Amino acid sequence: MEQSKRQIQVGNLIQEELAKIIQHKFNGLVPGRLLTVTSVRMTSDLSIARINLSIFPSNDGQYIIKEINEKVSKIRFELGNSLRNNLKKIPELVFYLDDSLDYIDKIDQALKS
């Protein structure tokens, strides 16, 4: 389903702010790893943000996503503080693992061998 202009705008805003928050306030969340907010997709009523995170290397990526989802209330609180002038209601946050970097790495390894 295609997203509306408003869904895309809110998603981009949340993606930008989440990247800052994770980098500055939760930088110890995944020590020794590269954590990137790759995309944010909003539901049509803007109540839920589905966030894809890329974790590299992601040998235990599902465990890290589970840990992040357990800290979601603190992350959402920080997001609310930084977006309180832009959004009336801060959406629920749901994090998913984006394993496209692993896929690219596997293809790269296969091409080299």
PyRosetta script that sets phi, psi and omega in degrees:
from pyrosetta import init, pose_from_sequence

init()
pose = pose_from_sequence("MEQSKRQIQVGNLIQEELAKIIQHKFNGLVPGRLLTVTSVRMTSDLSIARINLSIFPSNDGQYIIKEINEKVSKIRFELGNSLRNNLKKIPELVFYLDDSLDYIDKIDQALKS")
pose.set_psi(1, 136.3)
pose.set_omega(1, -178.4)
pose.set_phi(2, -79.0)
pose.set_psi(2, 143.1)
pose.set_omega(2, -179.3)
pose.set_phi(3, -88.5)
pose.set_psi(3, 148.6)
pose.set_omega(3, 177.1)
pose.set_phi(4, -75.8)
pose.set_psi(4, 167.5)
pose.set_omega(4, 179.2)
pose.set_phi(5, -59.7)
pose.set_psi(5, -40.0)
pose.set_omega(5, -179.8)
pose.set_phi(6, -65.9)
pose.set_psi(6, -42.3)
pose.set_omega(6, 178.1)
pose.set_phi(7, -60.2)
pose.set_psi(7, -42.5)
pose.set_omega(7, 179.9)
pose.set_phi(8, -65.8)
pose.set_psi(8, -43.4)
pose.set_omega(8, 179.7)
pose.set_phi(9, -61.3)
pose.set_psi(9, -47.7)
pose.set_omega(9, -179.2)
pose.set_phi(10, -65.4)
pose.set_psi(10, -41.4)
pose.set_omega(10, 178.1)
pose.set_phi(11, -60.3)
pose.set_psi(11, -44.1)
pose.set_omega(11, 178.3)
pose.set_phi(12, -64.4)
pose.set_psi(12, -40.6)
pose.set_omega(12, 178.7)
pose.set_phi(13, -62.7)
pose.set_psi(13, -45.7)
pose.set_omega(13, 179.7)
pose.set_phi(14, -65.5)
pose.set_psi(14, -40.7)
pose.set_omega(14, 179.6)
pose.set_phi(15, -60.2)
pose.set_psi(15, -45.4)
pose.set_omega(15, -179.8)
pose.set_phi(16, -62.4)
pose.set_psi(16, -47.7)
pose.set_omega(16, -178.2)
pose.set_phi(17, -68.6)
pose.set_psi(17, -40.5)
pose.set_omega(17, 178.6)
pose.set_phi(18, -61.3)
pose.set_psi(18, -39.9)
pose.set_omega(18, 178.6)
pose.set_phi(19, -59.6)
pose.set_psi(19, -43.4)
pose.set_omega(19, 178.7)
pose.set_phi(20, -64.9)
pose.set_psi(20, -46.2)
pose.set_omega(20, -177.4)
pose.set_phi(21, -62.3)
pose.set_psi(21, -46.7)
pose.set_omega(21, -178.8)
pose.set_phi(22, -64.9)
pose.set_psi(22, -37.9)
pose.set_omega(22, -179.0)
pose.set_phi(23, -69.4)
pose.set_psi(23, -40.8)
pose.set_omega(23, -173.7)
pose.set_phi(24, -95.2)
pose.set_psi(24, -42.3)
pose.set_omega(24, -173.4)
pose.set_phi(25, -97.1)
pose.set_psi(25, -27.1)
pose.set_omega(25, -176.5)
pose.set_phi(26, -122.7)
pose.set_psi(26, 35.9)
pose.set_omega(26, -175.3)
pose.set_phi(27, -68.7)
pose.set_psi(27, -16.4)
pose.set_omega(27, 176.2)
pose.set_phi(28, -87.8)
pose.set_psi(28, 4.6)
pose.set_omega(28, -176.9)
pose.set_phi(29, -62.1)
pose.set_psi(29, -43.8)
pose.set_omega(29, 178.9)
pose.set_phi(30, -132.9)
pose.set_psi(30, 79.0)
pose.set_omega(30, -176.5)
pose.set_phi(31, -62.4)
pose.set_psi(31, 136.8)
pose.set_omega(31, 178.1)
pose.set_phi(32, 75.4)
pose.set_psi(32, 15.2)
pose.set_omega(32, -178.6)
pose.set_phi(33, -128.7)
pose.set_psi(33, 157.0)
pose.set_omega(33, 174.7)
pose.set_phi(34, -96.3)
pose.set_psi(34, 118.4)
pose.set_omega(34, -178.6)
pose.set_phi(35, -115.0)
pose.set_psi(35, 122.7)
pose.set_omega(35, -177.3)
pose.set_phi(36, -130.4)
pose.set_psi(36, 136.1)
pose.set_omega(36, 172.8)
pose.set_phi(37, -84.6)
pose.set_psi(37, 104.4)
pose.set_omega(37, -174.0)
pose.set_phi(38, -84.5)
pose.set_psi(38, -34.3)
pose.set_omega(38, 178.0)
pose.set_phi(39, -161.6)
pose.set_psi(39, 155.8)
pose.set_omega(39, 174.8)
pose.set_phi(40, -133.0)
pose.set_psi(40, 123.6)
pose.set_omega(40, 177.0)
pose.set_phi(41, -116.1)
pose.set_psi(41, 129.1)
pose.set_omega(41, -177.8)
pose.set_phi(42, -98.2)
pose.set_psi(42, 145.6)
pose.set_omega(42, 171.4)
pose.set_phi(43, -71.1)
pose.set_psi(43, 164.8)
pose.set_omega(43, -175.0)
pose.set_phi(44, -62.5)
pose.set_psi(44, -29.3)
pose.set_omega(44, 178.6)
pose.set_phi(45, -93.2)
pose.set_psi(45, 7.4)
pose.set_omega(45, 177.7)
pose.set_phi(46, 62.1)
pose.set_psi(46, 22.2)
pose.set_omega(46, -177.2)
pose.set_phi(47, -92.1)
pose.set_psi(47, -18.6)
pose.set_omega(47, -179.2)
pose.set_phi(48, -132.4)
pose.set_psi(48, 131.9)
pose.set_omega(48, 174.7)
pose.set_phi(49, -109.0)
pose.set_psi(49, 121.7)
pose.set_omega(49, 176.4)
pose.set_phi(50, -97.0)
pose.set_psi(50, 113.7)
pose.set_omega(50, -171.0)
pose.set_phi(51, -110.7)
pose.set_psi(51, 125.0)
pose.set_omega(51, 176.3)
pose.set_phi(52, -96.6)
pose.set_psi(52, 126.3)
pose.set_omega(52, 178.4)
pose.set_phi(53, -113.7)
pose.set_psi(53, 134.6)
pose.set_omega(53, 174.0)
pose.set_phi(54, -101.1)
pose.set_psi(54, 126.1)
pose.set_omega(54, 179.7)
pose.set_phi(55, -120.1)
pose.set_psi(55, 122.2)
pose.set_omega(55, -178.8)
pose.set_phi(56, -131.4)
pose.set_psi(56, 128.3)
pose.set_omega(56, -7.3)
pose.set_phi(57, -73.3)
pose.set_psi(57, 150.6)
pose.set_omega(57, -172.8)
pose.set_phi(58, -113.6)
pose.set_psi(58, 40.0)
pose.set_omega(58, -178.3)
pose.set_phi(59, -60.6)
pose.set_psi(59, -25.4)
pose.set_omega(59, 172.6)
pose.set_phi(60, -128.4)
pose.set_psi(60, 44.9)
pose.set_omega(60, -175.8)
pose.set_phi(61, -60.0)
pose.set_psi(61, -40.5)
pose.set_omega(61, -179.4)
pose.set_phi(62, -63.4)
pose.set_psi(62, -37.8)
pose.set_omega(62, 178.1)
pose.set_phi(63, -65.0)
pose.set_psi(63, -42.4)
pose.set_omega(63, 179.9)
pose.set_phi(64, -64.3)
pose.set_psi(64, -41.8)
pose.set_omega(64, 177.6)
pose.set_phi(65, -61.6)
pose.set_psi(65, -40.5)
pose.set_omega(65, 178.0)
pose.set_phi(66, -61.7)
pose.set_psi(66, -43.5)
pose.set_omega(66, 177.8)
pose.set_phi(67, -62.0)
pose.set_psi(67, -42.5)
pose.set_omega(67, 179.9)
pose.set_phi(68, -65.2)
pose.set_psi(68, -41.9)
pose.set_omega(68, 179.1)
pose.set_phi(69, -64.8)
pose.set_psi(69, -26.1)
pose.set_omega(69, 175.6)
pose.set_phi(70, -74.1)
pose.set_psi(70, -23.5)
pose.set_omega(70, 179.3)
pose.set_phi(71, -99.1)
pose.set_psi(71, 13.3)
pose.set_omega(71, -172.5)
pose.set_phi(72, -60.7)
pose.set_psi(72, -32.8)
pose.set_omega(72, -178.3)
pose.set_phi(73, -67.1)
pose.set_psi(73, -38.1)
pose.set_omega(73, 177.5)
pose.set_phi(74, -68.2)
pose.set_psi(74, -40.8)
pose.set_omega(74, 179.5)
pose.set_phi(75, -65.8)
pose.set_psi(75, -42.2)
pose.set_omega(75, 179.6)
pose.set_phi(76, -65.0)
pose.set_psi(76, -37.1)
pose.set_omega(76, 177.3)
pose.set_phi(77, -61.5)
pose.set_psi(77, -46.9)
pose.set_omega(77, 178.8)
pose.set_phi(78, -63.1)
pose.set_psi(78, -40.2)
pose.set_omega(78, 177.9)
pose.set_phi(79, -62.8)
pose.set_psi(79, -41.4)
pose.set_omega(79, 177.8)
pose.set_phi(80, -61.3)
pose.set_psi(80, -40.3)
pose.set_omega(80, 178.0)
pose.set_phi(81, -63.1)
pose.set_psi(81, -40.5)
pose.set_omega(81, -176.8)
pose.set_phi(82, -82.0)
pose.set_psi(82, -21.6)
pose.set_omega(82, -178.1)
pose.set_phi(83, -110.7)
pose.set_psi(83, 11.5)
pose.set_omega(83, -174.5)
pose.set_phi(84, -60.8)
pose.set_psi(84, -24.0)
pose.set_omega(84, 178.5)
pose.set_phi(85, -90.8)
pose.set_psi(85, -8.2)
pose.set_omega(85, -176.5)
pose.set_phi(86, -106.5)
pose.set_psi(86, -31.5)
pose.set_omega(86, -177.1)
pose.set_phi(87, -125.9)
pose.set_psi(87, 140.8)
pose.set_omega(87, 176.8)
pose.set_phi(88, -71.4)
pose.set_psi(88, -43.1)
pose.set_omega(88, -176.6)
pose.set_phi(89, -130.3)
pose.set_psi(89, 130.4)
pose.set_omega(89, 178.0)
pose.set_phi(90, -82.8)
pose.set_psi(90, 127.1)
pose.set_omega(90, -176.6)
pose.set_phi(91, -71.2)
pose.set_psi(91, 161.4)
pose.set_omega(91, 170.3)
pose.set_phi(92, -66.1)
pose.set_psi(92, 144.0)
pose.set_omega(92, -178.7)
pose.set_phi(93, -110.6)
pose.set_psi(93, 131.4)
pose.set_omega(93, 175.9)
pose.set_phi(94, -128.6)
pose.set_psi(94, 123.0)
pose.set_omega(94, -176.9)
pose.set_phi(95, -100.3)
pose.set_psi(95, 140.1)
pose.set_omega(95, 177.7)
pose.set_phi(96, -130.0)
pose.set_psi(96, 154.6)
pose.set_omega(96, 178.1)
pose.set_phi(97, -85.2)
pose.set_psi(97, 126.4)
pose.set_omega(97, 173.8)
pose.set_phi(98, -100.7)
pose.set_psi(98, 107.0)
pose.set_omega(98, -174.9)
pose.set_phi(99, -99.5)
pose.set_psi(99, 25.2)
pose.set_omega(99, -178.5)
pose.set_phi(100, -66.6)
pose.set_psi(100, -32.2)
pose.set_omega(100, 177.0)
pose.set_phi(101, -64.1)
pose.set_psi(101, -39.7)
pose.set_omega(101, 177.0)
pose.set_phi(102, -63.2)
pose.set_psi(102, -40.9)
pose.set_omega(102, 179.5)
pose.set_phi(103, -61.6)
pose.set_psi(103, -45.5)
pose.set_omega(103, 178.5)
pose.set_phi(104, -62.8)
pose.set_psi(104, -42.3)
pose.set_omega(104, 179.3)
pose.set_phi(105, -61.9)
pose.set_psi(105, -41.8)
pose.set_omega(105, 179.2)
pose.set_phi(106, -64.2)
pose.set_psi(106, -41.1)
pose.set_omega(106, 178.6)
pose.set_phi(107, -64.3)
pose.set_psi(107, -43.6)
pose.set_omega(107, 179.6)
pose.set_phi(108, -60.0)
pose.set_psi(108, -44.9)
pose.set_omega(108, 178.8)
pose.set_phi(109, -63.2)
pose.set_psi(109, -40.0)
pose.set_omega(109, 179.9)
pose.set_phi(110, -65.3)
pose.set_psi(110, -38.7)
pose.set_omega(110, 179.1)
pose.set_phi(111, -68.6)
pose.set_psi(111, -32.9)
pose.set_omega(111, -179.8)
pose.set_phi(112, -74.3)
pose.set_psi(112, -27.2)
pose.set_omega(112, -177.4)
pose.set_phi(113, -93.9)
pose.dump_pdb("model.pdb")
